[in-house]
């Protein structure tokens, strides 16, 4: 099932799994959409209604727009939170899960929107991030070369081996990644243009769980921004996922779902304590 929210004429589409009580909203990062997160949704044991946002730039949501920025994403997310919160009879707000760039967007929105009940963030990123790949991504974008964009993201941003990318290119996943690569150059530029107030993150009042893949602990490109954010949020609970990297939603959705379920249970206990 899908639902739509409109902000300033731009459609924001969300997948929806029905349930009872407080909504859970998932915010994917780059190279991902609601469809790619469906395996995790399918494994969640929570009986809450679950929504996954197709951020702008991925169908069936609208385009990035001419003045795209992280602020654009934050305003989108706040609009979605308004809509989901208004439809929640429990009045308890919305639990928000964010992955990677989606984690940054969730952190920024939580500073402005009072309807965030809890945050669960899987390796959120912040600037500087992926700057070494930005020129190549812009060139791929200008030439419309989506294959090149997928390659650059995997090789120059995520740091995967040439062998891994070659195998990925031969798999059915590659065709799904091509359209998701279209907005990456502008998303990465926006991420690196966005100033972050780490002290503001540390002041957030809601329960926060930070999830880190054990394979990325202290290792760039994901372990470094995670460490900076975790240090700035001493009241947040850090959970390390053994044997995982940055792509647990694709490689081990059941394990990731278990960590999300556990974070939601913990947040609930914190709220009633």
C-alpha angles and dihedrals in degrees: 000000000000135000133192134219121189125211120180090339095309117120116227109194124201133187113230134206110189123237144132133278130001115016123241113215120197120202114196124204129226122319089026140091139173092283093056090052095047093095089060092047089051091055098047113112095198114112091215120117106264125210127184117198121224095210116218113282094048123083136289087022120080129266127284092254131221098282097044117164141142084270088062090055092047092052089048091051093047090052090051090048089053090053097045093043092051090054095050112099092194092065090217099125126235131303108224128205119188131184125202109313086008088058091056091049090049092050092051094047092048089062091060108028119072093198097077106111097182141349128222111182126187110202099323114200134215138177134326091048132141095347091145089065100044099092093048091048091050091051091050090049094050092050094042090237103153093171090058091048092053090049094049093049092051098040106031102028105030095029098228119162125261088245092055092050092048090053091046090052090058094050128086088246091074093069090051091051096052098075091040089059093059097087097036099099092054093041092052091047091050092049091053093046092054118096114218125214102207091182088060090056090052090054096056109126101205126088110274129195119190115203120204127184107235091226090061099050107134091347126117142273097026105016095059100057089040090057092050092050093045091050090052091051106053092164092057119099115237119210121186117209108214117228094008132118129184097301105059090131088067101030103038111007093164093057092046092048089054091055091048092049090050092049091051091050091049092049090051091052091049091053095051096040 
